[in-house]
Amino acid sequence: MREIWNRLSGKQYFRPLMIFAMILLFNGIVSKGDFFLLSIVDGHLYGRMIDIVRNGSKLMILAAGMTMILATGGTDISVGSIMAISGAIACSIVNGNILPALNGNVAAAIMIAILAGIASGMWNGFLVAKINIQPIVATMILMVAGRGIAQLITRGKIVTITSEAYYFINGGYILGLPFPLFIVLLLVGFLVIFTGRTAFGLFLESVGCNPTASKYVGIKVDRMLLAIYTISGAFAAVAGLIESAGIKGADCNNAGLGIEMDAILAVAIGGTNLMGGRFSIPASVIGALIVQSITTTVLALGVPAAYIRVLKALLIIIICLSQSKQFKELVIGRKMIKRKVVGS
């Protein structure tokens, strides 16, 4: 048992998993067990745990893509705008506002929306890898312009749709479980296998630790950066499809608004160093569940939604301090001083 415990505790996802378990335990105690109740209605599972998974699916997908970017020491603050673009394109095609020949073609709308996300990610990657613009500045361009592009696509209107096939992306069920869960399993599973079973993951950590040394040993750093920003854009497009399907329309002003900060927070909770280096996609996904469960907990307790941002800010402060070498040295130094005073 001790060997199993040591192996598990050494995994990067162990600590966020324990935090998630404590949050769930707190909810179970406060709600007297009602938090874990599940009911079956029309063959579908319902309950707060299901809500956390469904509502957190967008964030889990974004966190998976964001993990690779943060592992290189970069960031992508344009994912919310890419979500708006994706939803705007898909809903406009399904509604027949653009490309009338594809009116009602949900499959074509999904493919074109994802291609738009890929193009957006490639644009970010091009600015970072080829033009050498700082990632936060490069992605800020699309963060600002992206919503304008989405507004142009929808002509400044909120596009509503009635397609049940499109709504299935968010509201559908397979084997009684929400369909977004299967999307998460597919995309996250692909990334975990891709980064864990190929040299790509090792190259990614190498670039995050020292991009200059990585370049000298033969790693194509610019290609790596272009690839990960492209994947992040594609994942953001899928998240945009889930969100627009959930509200049955495209709201360019509010779609994905501020979610990029939640994605970065989820990755940081998962233990990925914001300066680059070691990363864990499963840990980031658990971090996304923690962020979503905090939101669900606060709302379930009847606390005003404004306090959610305060809690997230406190989490960011704690994470930044825990990753600060100077802060750790300061804390350790004070403890040693106290011990010397007591000893004397």
Disulfide bonds with the S-S distance in Angstrom:
none
